Amino acid sequence: MALRLHKNDMVSIITGEHKGLTGRITKVFPDKMRVNVEARNLVKRHTKPNRKNQQGGIVEKEASMHISNVMLLCPKTNKPTRLGMQILENGKRVRFSKKAKELID
């Protein structure tokens, strides 16, 4: 199944602890149906010292969240919207906002 959300899309979180907040998608995991949202859903990891992190200690990083918990922000209205797929005359598949009926990419 192809995901309709892509990297660098602005999304609104619609459920959970961060409900109502917005952010940019930094990473997409299509096989797991999950996304990372910039500066949201932060978790703390206790790490041992290693080459990358010589000090070790507690590191904060973004955890993934299921794609059903986020909704794309419409570029025109800046409100959460559902996505539709449309095929143009030249055969290219594009996404469009169901709220504003406007092409996204």
VMD Tcl script that draws the C-alpha trace (Angstrom):
set ca {
  {0.00 0.00 0.00}
  {1.40 3.38 -0.99}
  {1.43 6.12 1.60}
  {-0.06 9.47 0.74}
  {2.11 11.34 3.22}
  {5.63 12.27 2.15}
  {8.75 13.65 3.76}
  {8.59 17.45 4.39}
  {4.76 17.52 4.44}
  {3.26 19.74 7.13}
  {0.88 17.70 9.28}
  {-1.39 18.20 12.25}
  {-1.46 15.61 15.03}
  {-5.08 14.60 15.57}
  {-4.84 12.18 18.52}
  {-2.69 11.43 21.51}
  {-0.53 13.50 23.82}
  {0.40 16.06 21.14}
  {-3.13 16.53 19.75}
  {-3.59 19.87 17.97}
  {0.12 20.49 17.38}
  {1.65 20.73 13.93}
  {5.01 19.76 12.51}
  {6.96 18.67 9.45}
  {7.46 14.99 8.61}
  {11.17 14.15 8.88}
  {11.08 10.44 8.11}
  {8.54 7.98 6.67}
  {8.48 4.23 7.35}
  {6.08 2.87 4.69}
  {6.44 -0.80 5.69}
  {5.43 -0.02 9.28}
  {2.89 2.72 8.35}
  {4.64 5.19 10.69}
  {6.15 8.69 10.43}
  {8.49 10.88 12.49}
  {7.27 14.44 13.06}
  {9.84 17.17 13.75}
  {10.17 17.99 17.48}
  {7.07 15.94 18.43}
  {6.72 12.63 20.32}
  {10.15 12.97 21.94}
  {11.41 10.06 24.04}
  {14.45 9.72 26.29}
  {16.97 6.96 25.64}
  {19.70 5.98 28.07}
  {22.82 5.33 26.00}
  {26.24 3.91 26.78}
  {29.30 5.87 25.66}
  {30.28 5.02 22.07}
  {32.18 6.60 19.17}
  {29.25 8.72 18.11}
  {28.30 9.84 21.63}
  {31.46 9.72 23.74}
  {29.77 11.09 26.86}
  {26.80 8.69 26.94}
  {23.86 9.55 29.18}
  {20.25 10.45 28.44}
  {19.49 11.39 24.82}
  {16.18 12.83 23.60}
  {15.04 11.75 20.16}
  {11.89 11.64 18.04}
  {9.84 8.47 18.17}
  {7.64 7.40 15.28}
  {3.85 7.61 15.35}
  {1.24 5.82 13.29}
  {0.08 7.64 10.15}
  {-3.53 7.43 11.32}
  {-2.61 9.89 14.12}
  {-1.58 12.66 11.71}
  {-3.43 14.60 9.01}
  {-1.99 16.69 6.20}
  {-2.41 20.47 6.50}
  {-4.04 22.01 3.42}
  {-1.59 24.55 1.93}
  {-4.45 26.93 1.05}
  {-6.59 26.86 4.22}
  {-3.86 25.70 6.66}
  {-6.36 23.27 8.23}
  {-6.21 19.46 8.41}
  {-7.62 17.81 5.30}
  {-8.07 14.39 3.78}
  {-6.17 13.55 0.62}
  {-7.40 12.37 -2.75}
  {-5.47 11.07 -5.74}
  {-6.00 12.41 -9.23}
  {-4.51 11.46 -12.59}
  {-3.67 14.41 -14.84}
  {-3.94 14.46 -18.65}
  {-0.23 13.64 -18.98}
  {-0.71 10.49 -16.84}
  {0.95 11.83 -13.69}
  {-0.64 10.94 -10.32}
  {-0.98 13.90 -7.97}
  {-2.46 14.45 -4.51}
  {-5.21 16.98 -3.89}
  {-6.84 18.47 -0.82}
  {-10.43 17.30 -0.37}
  {-11.22 20.42 1.66}
  {-10.05 23.07 -0.85}
  {-10.14 20.86 -4.01}
  {-6.63 22.10 -4.81}
  {-3.55 20.18 -6.02}
  {-0.81 19.67 -3.45}
  {2.08 18.53 -5.65}
}
mol new
graphics top color blue
foreach p $ca { graphics top sphere $p radius 0.5 }
foreach p [lrange $ca 0 end-1] q [lrange $ca 1 end] { graphics top cylinder $p $q radius 0.2 }
display resetview
